[in-house]
Amino acid sequence: MSDAAGEQAAGSPPAPATAVERRPRHVIIVGFGLSGRSVVNNVIDASISYTVIETNPVTVNRCMPGGLNIILGDARKPDILRRAGIDRATDLAVTMPNDSIVLEIVEQARVMNPSVRIIARCTFVSGGMEAQKRGADETVIAEQVVATEFGRAIVAALSQ
């Protein structure tokens, strides 16, 4: 039994873990540009299992010898998502700057793994809204990030 603050009462058995909490984390990162690299660095720092899906063979061939878990392929294709471990994935970060491809990947991944947490990169708010309709749990919207940075930059400039 829990109190109003969500704390477990003394002597009560622990609440059952959700399916995501019980299974080991596995993150799929689609795209290995600056955004994808940032995600990978954080996942590696947390010692979490991951697979990167990248369409550029030069990037894949350059990164594989260094031990990066990266595969060549198009994440819109179910067989590529399967090779990356979509069936056991707990998280999916779709980081490439192409809204139409991002939307297709979000939709395909949601069908293949209804419980995966999907974070999708979109250019405009409208794309972010569409990504959420197709199954994204969270979106990173470029125009919002740019607007925030412009606001920060002008405040800094006006204070000088």
Beta strands, then each sheet from edge to edge (+ up, - down):
strand 1: 26-30
strand 2: 49-54
strand 3: 70-72
strand 4: 91-94
strand 5: 117-122
strand 6: 138-141
sheet 1: 3+ 2+ 1+ 4+ 5+ 6+
end
